[in-house]
Amino acid sequence: MIGIVYVHYAPKPPLSSYYSSSTAIYARHGELLRLTLAKDQQYRLWTPLADIPK
C-alpha cells in the first residue's frame, strides 16, 4: 500500500526527457532563421499548453 502511494506522489520526470526536440534559431525580432531535425529525424518543437488553441 505504501509503495502505491509513493509511486503516485513521487516526482515525475518532465515529458521533454522522453523525446528529443528540434533546435529553433530565431532572429533578434522573432523571425525563424533555422529549424533542425530531432534525433529521430522529425521536427519537434515544444509548445506551451497556453499557446495551443482550444
PDB file of N, CA, C, O and CB in Angstrom:
ATOM      1  N   MET A   1       0.822  -1.199   0.000  1.00  0.00           N
ATOM      2  CA  MET A   1       0.000   0.000   0.000  1.00  0.00           C
ATOM      3  C   MET A   1       0.864   1.260   0.000  1.00  0.00           C
ATOM      4  O   MET A   1       0.582   2.210  -0.731  1.00  0.00           O
ATOM      5  CB  MET A   1      -0.934   0.000   1.207  1.00  0.00           C
ATOM      6  N   ILE A   2       1.910   1.268   0.816  1.00  0.00           N
ATOM      7  CA  ILE A   2       2.797   2.433   0.874  1.00  0.00           C
ATOM      8  C   ILE A   2       3.495   2.623  -0.472  1.00  0.00           C
ATOM      9  O   ILE A   2       3.700   3.754  -0.913  1.00  0.00           O
ATOM     10  CB  ILE A   2       3.844   2.274   2.009  1.00  0.00           C
ATOM     11  N   GLY A   3       3.857   1.523  -1.120  1.00  0.00           N
ATOM     12  CA  GLY A   3       4.509   1.608  -2.428  1.00  0.00           C
ATOM     13  C   GLY A   3       3.618   2.251  -3.474  1.00  0.00           C
ATOM     14  O   GLY A   3       4.095   3.043  -4.286  1.00  0.00           O
ATOM     15  N   ILE A   4       2.346   1.929  -3.471  1.00  0.00           N
ATOM     16  CA  ILE A   4       1.399   2.512  -4.427  1.00  0.00           C
ATOM     17  C   ILE A   4       1.264   4.008  -4.196  1.00  0.00           C
ATOM     18  O   ILE A   4       1.238   4.788  -5.147  1.00  0.00           O
ATOM     19  CB  ILE A   4       0.022   1.831  -4.314  1.00  0.00           C
ATOM     20  N   VAL A   5       1.179   4.406  -2.934  1.00  0.00           N
ATOM     21  CA  VAL A   5       1.075   5.833  -2.605  1.00  0.00           C
ATOM     22  C   VAL A   5       2.344   6.555  -3.025  1.00  0.00           C
ATOM     23  O   VAL A   5       2.279   7.662  -3.561  1.00  0.00           O
ATOM     24  CB  VAL A   5       0.817   6.036  -1.092  1.00  0.00           C
ATOM     25  N   TYR A   6       3.505   5.937  -2.786  1.00  0.00           N
ATOM     26  CA  TYR A   6       4.773   6.558  -3.175  1.00  0.00           C
ATOM     27  C   TYR A   6       4.846   6.754  -4.688  1.00  0.00           C
ATOM     28  O   TYR A   6       5.209   7.834  -5.154  1.00  0.00           O
ATOM     29  CB  TYR A   6       5.957   5.704  -2.695  1.00  0.00           C
ATOM     30  N   VAL A   7       4.509   5.732  -5.448  1.00  0.00           N
ATOM     31  CA  VAL A   7       4.563   5.830  -6.914  1.00  0.00           C
ATOM     32  C   VAL A   7       3.623   6.918  -7.413  1.00  0.00           C
ATOM     33  O   VAL A   7       3.946   7.634  -8.361  1.00  0.00           O
ATOM     34  CB  VAL A   7       4.202   4.480  -7.565  1.00  0.00           C
ATOM     35  N   HIS A   8       2.480   7.041  -6.789  1.00  0.00           N
ATOM     36  CA  HIS A   8       1.506   8.048  -7.215  1.00  0.00           C
ATOM     37  C   HIS A   8       2.003   9.470  -6.956  1.00  0.00           C
ATOM     38  O   HIS A   8       1.818  10.350  -7.796  1.00  0.00           O
ATOM     39  CB  HIS A   8       0.179   7.827  -6.499  1.00  0.00           C
ATOM     40  N   TYR A   9       2.625   9.700  -5.813  1.00  0.00           N
ATOM     41  CA  TYR A   9       3.033  11.050  -5.423  1.00  0.00           C
ATOM     42  C   TYR A   9       4.506  11.361  -5.679  1.00  0.00           C
ATOM     43  O   TYR A   9       4.931  12.496  -5.462  1.00  0.00           O
ATOM     44  CB  TYR A   9       2.741  11.254  -3.978  1.00  0.00           C
ATOM     45  N   ALA A  10       5.283  10.405  -6.127  1.00  0.00           N
ATOM     46  CA  ALA A  10       6.704  10.639  -6.397  1.00  0.00           C
ATOM     47  C   ALA A  10       6.862  11.626  -7.548  1.00  0.00           C
ATOM     48  O   ALA A  10       6.029  11.651  -8.454  1.00  0.00           O
ATOM     49  CB  ALA A  10       7.427   9.311  -6.723  1.00  0.00           C
ATOM     50  N   PRO A  11       7.911  12.435  -7.529  1.00  0.00           N
ATOM     51  CA  PRO A  11       8.119  13.385  -8.632  1.00  0.00           C
ATOM     52  C   PRO A  11       8.321  12.647  -9.956  1.00  0.00           C
ATOM     53  O   PRO A  11       9.002  11.623 -10.017  1.00  0.00           O
ATOM     54  CB  PRO A  11       9.336  14.293  -8.342  1.00  0.00           C
ATOM     55  N   LYS A  12       7.732  13.172 -10.980  1.00  0.00           N
ATOM     56  CA  LYS A  12       7.820  12.568 -12.313  1.00  0.00           C
ATOM     57  C   LYS A  12       8.816  13.367 -13.161  1.00  0.00           C
ATOM     58  O   LYS A  12       8.906  14.586 -13.013  1.00  0.00           O
ATOM     59  CB  LYS A  12       6.412  12.523 -13.004  1.00  0.00           C
ATOM     60  N   PRO A  13       9.559  12.703 -14.043  1.00  0.00           N
ATOM     61  CA  PRO A  13      10.456  13.444 -14.933  1.00  0.00           C
ATOM     62  C   PRO A  13       9.644  14.245 -15.949  1.00  0.00           C
ATOM     63  O   PRO A  13       8.535  13.840 -16.297  1.00  0.00           O
ATOM     64  CB  PRO A  13      11.427  12.481 -15.658  1.00  0.00           C
ATOM     65  N   PRO A  14      10.165  15.362 -16.429  1.00  0.00           N
ATOM     66  CA  PRO A  14       9.429  16.153 -17.418  1.00  0.00           C
ATOM     67  C   PRO A  14       9.253  15.372 -18.725  1.00  0.00           C
ATOM     68  O   PRO A  14      10.081  14.528 -19.066  1.00  0.00           O
ATOM     69  CB  PRO A  14      10.158  17.483 -17.689  1.00  0.00           C
ATOM     70  N   LEU A  15       8.184  15.657 -19.442  1.00  0.00           N
ATOM     71  CA  LEU A  15       7.922  14.966 -20.708  1.00  0.00           C
ATOM     72  C   LEU A  15       9.046  15.176 -21.712  1.00  0.00           C
ATOM     73  O   LEU A  15       9.300  14.310 -22.548  1.00  0.00           O
ATOM     74  CB  LEU A  15       6.605  15.441 -21.306  1.00  0.00           C
ATOM     75  N   SER A  16       9.711  16.304 -21.637  1.00  0.00           N
ATOM     76  CA  SER A  16      10.786  16.592 -22.588  1.00  0.00           C
ATOM     77  C   SER A  16      11.961  15.632 -22.432  1.00  0.00           C
ATOM     78  O   SER A  16      12.795  15.546 -23.333  1.00  0.00           O
ATOM     79  CB  SER A  16      11.267  18.024 -22.413  1.00  0.00           C
ATOM     80  N   SER A  17      12.053  14.913 -21.324  1.00  0.00           N
ATOM     81  CA  SER A  17      13.152  13.963 -21.147  1.00  0.00           C
ATOM     82  C   SER A  17      12.915  12.666 -21.928  1.00  0.00           C
ATOM     83  O   SER A  17      13.850  11.884 -22.102  1.00  0.00           O
ATOM     84  CB  SER A  17      13.336  13.648 -19.662  1.00  0.00           C
ATOM     85  N   TYR A  18      11.703  12.423 -22.397  1.00  0.00           N
ATOM     86  CA  TYR A  18      11.392  11.215 -23.151  1.00  0.00           C
ATOM     87  C   TYR A  18      11.645  11.359 -24.652  1.00  0.00           C
ATOM     88  O   TYR A  18      11.888  10.364 -25.334  1.00  0.00           O
ATOM     89  CB  TYR A  18       9.959  10.834 -22.919  1.00  0.00           C
ATOM     90  N   TYR A  19      11.591  12.562 -25.160  1.00  0.00           N
ATOM     91  CA  TYR A  19      11.712  12.795 -26.594  1.00  0.00           C
ATOM     92  C   TYR A  19      12.782  13.843 -26.860  1.00  0.00           C
ATOM     93  O   TYR A  19      12.919  14.812 -26.112  1.00  0.00           O
ATOM     94  CB  TYR A  19      10.363  13.235 -27.193  1.00  0.00           C
ATOM     95  N   SER A  20      13.533  13.639 -27.927  1.00  0.00           N
ATOM     96  CA  SER A  20      14.468  14.681 -28.336  1.00  0.00           C
ATOM     97  C   SER A  20      13.680  15.769 -29.059  1.00  0.00           C
ATOM     98  O   SER A  20      12.600  15.511 -29.591  1.00  0.00           O
ATOM     99  CB  SER A  20      15.605  14.103 -29.248  1.00  0.00           C
ATOM    100  N   SER A  21      14.211  16.959 -29.077  1.00  0.00           N
ATOM    101  CA  SER A  21      13.480  18.052 -29.716  1.00  0.00           C
ATOM    102  C   SER A  21      14.360  18.735 -30.752  1.00  0.00           C
ATOM    103  O   SER A  21      15.584  18.604 -30.738  1.00  0.00           O
ATOM    104  CB  SER A  21      12.995  19.073 -28.669  1.00  0.00           C
ATOM    105  N   SER A  22      13.719  19.455 -31.635  1.00  0.00           N
ATOM    106  CA  SER A  22      14.423  20.234 -32.643  1.00  0.00           C
ATOM    107  C   SER A  22      15.000  21.484 -32.004  1.00  0.00           C
ATOM    108  O   SER A  22      14.601  21.885 -30.911  1.00  0.00           O
ATOM    109  CB  SER A  22      13.486  20.600 -33.813  1.00  0.00           C
ATOM    110  N   THR A  23      15.939  22.089 -32.702  1.00  0.00           N
ATOM    111  CA  THR A  23      16.506  23.358 -32.256  1.00  0.00           C
ATOM    112  C   THR A  23      16.033  24.441 -33.207  1.00  0.00           C
ATOM    113  O   THR A  23      16.198  24.332 -34.422  1.00  0.00           O
ATOM    114  CB  THR A  23      18.068  23.302 -32.196  1.00  0.00           C
ATOM    115  N   ALA A  24      15.447  25.479 -32.651  1.00  0.00           N
ATOM    116  CA  ALA A  24      14.972  26.610 -33.450  1.00  0.00           C
ATOM    117  C   ALA A  24      15.886  27.798 -33.192  1.00  0.00           C
ATOM    118  O   ALA A  24      16.162  28.142 -32.042  1.00  0.00           O
ATOM    119  CB  ALA A  24      13.485  26.965 -33.112  1.00  0.00           C
ATOM    120  N   ILE A  25      16.351  28.418 -34.259  1.00  0.00           N
ATOM    121  CA  ILE A  25      17.192  29.611 -34.173  1.00  0.00           C
ATOM    122  C   ILE A  25      16.357  30.779 -34.678  1.00  0.00           C
ATOM    123  O   ILE A  25      15.859  30.757 -35.803  1.00  0.00           O
ATOM    124  CB  ILE A  25      18.532  29.452 -35.004  1.00  0.00           C
ATOM    125  N   TYR A  26      16.206  31.801 -33.834  1.00  0.00           N
ATOM    126  CA  TYR A  26      15.390  32.970 -34.165  1.00  0.00           C
ATOM    127  C   TYR A  26      16.253  34.212 -34.314  1.00  0.00           C
ATOM    128  O   TYR A  26      17.281  34.346 -33.651  1.00  0.00           O
ATOM    129  CB  TYR A  26      14.321  33.199 -33.095  1.00  0.00           C
ATOM    130  N   ALA A  27      15.828  35.123 -35.190  1.00  0.00           N
ATOM    131  CA  ALA A  27      16.475  36.425 -35.344  1.00  0.00           C
ATOM    132  C   ALA A  27      16.115  37.304 -34.154  1.00  0.00           C
ATOM    133  O   ALA A  27      15.266  36.944 -33.340  1.00  0.00           O
ATOM    134  CB  ALA A  27      16.055  37.106 -36.680  1.00  0.00           C
ATOM    135  N   ARG A  28      16.741  38.413 -34.064  1.00  0.00           N
ATOM    136  CA  ARG A  28      16.537  39.350 -32.961  1.00  0.00           C
ATOM    137  C   ARG A  28      15.077  39.759 -32.809  1.00  0.00           C
ATOM    138  O   ARG A  28      14.612  39.991 -31.693  1.00  0.00           O
ATOM    139  CB  ARG A  28      17.390  40.581 -33.164  1.00  0.00           C
ATOM    140  N   HIS A  29      14.353  39.850 -33.919  1.00  0.00           N
ATOM    141  CA  HIS A  29      12.964  40.318 -33.888  1.00  0.00           C
ATOM    142  C   HIS A  29      11.953  39.175 -33.913  1.00  0.00           C
ATOM    143  O   HIS A  29      10.764  39.413 -34.127  1.00  0.00           O
ATOM    144  CB  HIS A  29      12.708  41.241 -35.057  1.00  0.00           C
ATOM    145  N   GLY A  30      12.405  37.933 -33.697  1.00  0.00           N
ATOM    146  CA  GLY A  30      11.497  36.800 -33.590  1.00  0.00           C
ATOM    147  C   GLY A  30      11.289  36.005 -34.861  1.00  0.00           C
ATOM    148  O   GLY A  30      10.525  35.040 -34.855  1.00  0.00           O
ATOM    149  N   GLU A  31      11.940  36.375 -35.949  1.00  0.00           N
ATOM    150  CA  GLU A  31      11.803  35.643 -37.210  1.00  0.00           C
ATOM    151  C   GLU A  31      12.594  34.335 -37.130  1.00  0.00           C
ATOM    152  O   GLU A  31      13.752  34.332 -36.715  1.00  0.00           O
ATOM    153  CB  GLU A  31      12.293  36.509 -38.411  1.00  0.00           C
ATOM    154  N   LEU A  32      11.963  33.221 -37.529  1.00  0.00           N
ATOM    155  CA  LEU A  32      12.626  31.924 -37.517  1.00  0.00           C
ATOM    156  C   LEU A  32      13.673  31.882 -38.618  1.00  0.00           C
ATOM    157  O   LEU A  32      13.357  32.094 -39.788  1.00  0.00           O
ATOM    158  CB  LEU A  32      11.604  30.777 -37.691  1.00  0.00           C
ATOM    159  N   LEU A  33      14.926  31.608 -38.246  1.00  0.00           N
ATOM    160  CA  LEU A  33      16.012  31.536 -39.217  1.00  0.00           C
ATOM    161  C   LEU A  33      16.348  30.101 -39.604  1.00  0.00           C
ATOM    162  O   LEU A  33      16.633  29.823 -40.769  1.00  0.00           O
ATOM    163  CB  LEU A  33      17.243  32.217 -38.665  1.00  0.00           C
ATOM    164  N   ARG A  34      16.318  29.192 -38.642  1.00  0.00           N
ATOM    165  CA  ARG A  34      16.714  27.808 -38.894  1.00  0.00           C
ATOM    166  C   ARG A  34      15.984  26.893 -37.927  1.00  0.00           C
ATOM    167  O   ARG A  34      15.764  27.238 -36.767  1.00  0.00           O
ATOM    168  CB  ARG A  34      18.248  27.633 -38.759  1.00  0.00           C
ATOM    169  N   LEU A  35      15.611  25.717 -38.424  1.00  0.00           N
ATOM    170  CA  LEU A  35      14.976  24.696 -37.602  1.00  0.00           C
ATOM    171  C   LEU A  35      15.645  23.366 -37.926  1.00  0.00           C
ATOM    172  O   LEU A  35      15.633  22.925 -39.075  1.00  0.00           O
ATOM    173  CB  LEU A  35      13.423  24.635 -37.851  1.00  0.00           C
ATOM    174  N   THR A  36      16.225  22.728 -36.919  1.00  0.00           N
ATOM    175  CA  THR A  36      16.920  21.464 -37.138  1.00  0.00           C
ATOM    176  C   THR A  36      16.011  20.291 -36.803  1.00  0.00           C
ATOM    177  O   THR A  36      15.018  20.446 -36.091  1.00  0.00           O
ATOM    178  CB  THR A  36      18.204  21.400 -36.300  1.00  0.00           C
ATOM    179  N   LEU A  37      16.352  19.132 -37.313  1.00  0.00           N
ATOM    180  CA  LEU A  37      15.613  17.912 -37.011  1.00  0.00           C
ATOM    181  C   LEU A  37      16.030  17.371 -35.649  1.00  0.00           C
ATOM    182  O   LEU A  37      17.155  17.592 -35.200  1.00  0.00           O
ATOM    183  CB  LEU A  37      15.842  16.851 -38.106  1.00  0.00           C
ATOM    184  N   ALA A  38      15.116  16.662 -34.998  1.00  0.00           N
ATOM    185  CA  ALA A  38      15.442  15.963 -33.758  1.00  0.00           C
ATOM    186  C   ALA A  38      16.227  14.697 -34.112  1.00  0.00           C
ATOM    187  O   ALA A  38      16.428  14.397 -35.289  1.00  0.00           O
ATOM    188  CB  ALA A  38      14.144  15.615 -32.941  1.00  0.00           C
ATOM    189  N   LYS A  39      16.666  13.964 -33.102  1.00  0.00           N
ATOM    190  CA  LYS A  39      17.470  12.759 -33.339  1.00  0.00           C
ATOM    191  C   LYS A  39      16.734  11.699 -34.147  1.00  0.00           C
ATOM    192  O   LYS A  39      17.366  10.891 -34.828  1.00  0.00           O
ATOM    193  CB  LYS A  39      17.903  12.168 -32.023  1.00  0.00           C
ATOM    194  N   ASP A  40      15.397  11.691 -34.081  1.00  0.00           N
ATOM    195  CA  ASP A  40      14.614  10.703 -34.819  1.00  0.00           C
ATOM    196  C   ASP A  40      14.174  11.211 -36.190  1.00  0.00           C
ATOM    197  O   ASP A  40      13.266  10.649 -36.802  1.00  0.00           O
ATOM    198  CB  ASP A  40      13.398  10.304 -34.012  1.00  0.00           C
ATOM    199  N   GLN A  41      14.824  12.280 -36.672  1.00  0.00           N
ATOM    200  CA  GLN A  41      14.568  12.854 -37.997  1.00  0.00           C
ATOM    201  C   GLN A  41      13.157  13.416 -38.137  1.00  0.00           C
ATOM    202  O   GLN A  41      12.588  13.398 -39.228  1.00  0.00           O
ATOM    203  CB  GLN A  41      14.799  11.808 -39.061  1.00  0.00           C
ATOM    204  N   GLN A  42      12.591  13.915 -37.039  1.00  0.00           N
ATOM    205  CA  GLN A  42      11.283  14.566 -37.029  1.00  0.00           C
ATOM    206  C   GLN A  42      11.458  15.987 -36.522  1.00  0.00           C
ATOM    207  O   GLN A  42      12.393  16.275 -35.775  1.00  0.00           O
ATOM    208  CB  GLN A  42      10.261  13.778 -36.147  1.00  0.00           C
ATOM    209  N   TYR A  43      10.562  16.872 -36.926  1.00  0.00           N
ATOM    210  CA  TYR A  43      10.546  18.219 -36.374  1.00  0.00           C
ATOM    211  C   TYR A  43       9.719  18.194 -35.100  1.00  0.00           C
ATOM    212  O   TYR A  43       8.532  17.868 -35.138  1.00  0.00           O
ATOM    213  CB  TYR A  43       9.977  19.252 -37.399  1.00  0.00           C
ATOM    214  N   ARG A  44      10.324  18.533 -33.984  1.00  0.00           N
ATOM    215  CA  ARG A  44       9.631  18.532 -32.689  1.00  0.00           C
ATOM    216  C   ARG A  44       9.979  19.815 -31.947  1.00  0.00           C
ATOM    217  O   ARG A  44      11.113  20.009 -31.509  1.00  0.00           O
ATOM    218  CB  ARG A  44      10.017  17.277 -31.837  1.00  0.00           C
ATOM    219  N   LEU A  45       8.986  20.684 -31.813  1.00  0.00           N
ATOM    220  CA  LEU A  45       9.160  21.925 -31.058  1.00  0.00           C
ATOM    221  C   LEU A  45       8.217  21.924 -29.868  1.00  0.00           C
ATOM    222  O   LEU A  45       7.053  21.543 -29.990  1.00  0.00           O
ATOM    223  CB  LEU A  45       8.908  23.167 -31.953  1.00  0.00           C
ATOM    224  N   TRP A  46       8.720  22.348 -28.723  1.00  0.00           N
ATOM    225  CA  TRP A  46       7.895  22.435 -27.524  1.00  0.00           C
ATOM    226  C   TRP A  46       6.939  23.603 -27.672  1.00  0.00           C
ATOM    227  O   TRP A  46       7.352  24.707 -28.029  1.00  0.00           O
ATOM    228  CB  TRP A  46       8.767  22.593 -26.250  1.00  0.00           C
ATOM    229  N   THR A  47       5.679  23.369 -27.404  1.00  0.00           N
ATOM    230  CA  THR A  47       4.660  24.419 -27.442  1.00  0.00           C
ATOM    231  C   THR A  47       3.976  24.465 -26.085  1.00  0.00           C
ATOM    232  O   THR A  47       3.416  23.461 -25.646  1.00  0.00           O
ATOM    233  CB  THR A  47       3.620  24.169 -28.586  1.00  0.00           C
ATOM    234  N   PRO A  48       4.010  25.607 -25.414  1.00  0.00           N
ATOM    235  CA  PRO A  48       3.317  25.704 -24.124  1.00  0.00           C
ATOM    236  C   PRO A  48       1.820  25.440 -24.298  1.00  0.00           C
ATOM    237  O   PRO A  48       1.232  25.797 -25.319  1.00  0.00           O
ATOM    238  CB  PRO A  48       3.543  27.096 -23.488  1.00  0.00           C
ATOM    239  N   LEU A  49       1.225  24.824 -23.311  1.00  0.00           N
ATOM    240  CA  LEU A  49      -0.187  24.473 -23.369  1.00  0.00           C
ATOM    241  C   LEU A  49      -1.060  25.698 -23.603  1.00  0.00           C
ATOM    242  O   LEU A  49      -2.078  25.605 -24.290  1.00  0.00           O
ATOM    243  CB  LEU A  49      -0.606  23.775 -22.088  1.00  0.00           C
ATOM    244  N   ALA A  50      -0.686  26.829 -23.051  1.00  0.00           N
ATOM    245  CA  ALA A  50      -1.476  28.059 -23.210  1.00  0.00           C
ATOM    246  C   ALA A  50      -1.481  28.555 -24.656  1.00  0.00           C
ATOM    247  O   ALA A  50      -2.384  29.295 -25.045  1.00  0.00           O
ATOM    248  CB  ALA A  50      -0.932  29.156 -22.294  1.00  0.00           C
ATOM    249  N   ASP A  51      -0.486  28.159 -25.462  1.00  0.00           N
ATOM    250  CA  ASP A  51      -0.409  28.599 -26.858  1.00  0.00           C
ATOM    251  C   ASP A  51      -1.192  27.709 -27.818  1.00  0.00           C
ATOM    252  O   ASP A  51      -1.306  28.042 -28.998  1.00  0.00           O
ATOM    253  CB  ASP A  51       1.027  28.651 -27.291  1.00  0.00           C
ATOM    254  N   ILE A  52      -1.729  26.596 -27.350  1.00  0.00           N
ATOM    255  CA  ILE A  52      -2.484  25.681 -28.201  1.00  0.00           C
ATOM    256  C   ILE A  52      -3.952  26.094 -28.172  1.00  0.00           C
ATOM    257  O   ILE A  52      -4.549  26.146 -27.097  1.00  0.00           O
ATOM    258  CB  ILE A  52      -2.310  24.198 -27.736  1.00  0.00           C
ATOM    259  N   PRO A  53      -4.551  26.391 -29.339  1.00  0.00           N
ATOM    260  CA  PRO A  53      -5.958  26.822 -29.349  1.00  0.00           C
ATOM    261  C   PRO A  53      -6.888  25.685 -28.934  1.00  0.00           C
ATOM    262  O   PRO A  53      -6.599  24.508 -29.153  1.00  0.00           O
ATOM    263  CB  PRO A  53      -6.353  27.336 -30.744  1.00  0.00           C
ATOM    264  N   LYS A  54      -7.995  26.066 -28.337  1.00  0.00           N
ATOM    265  CA  LYS A  54      -8.985  25.065 -27.895  1.00  0.00           C
ATOM    266  C   LYS A  54      -9.900  24.661 -29.018  1.00  0.00           C
ATOM    267  O   LYS A  54     -10.788  23.832 -28.822  1.00  0.00           O
ATOM    268  CB  LYS A  54      -9.811  25.599 -26.735  1.00  0.00           C
TER     269      LYS A  54
END
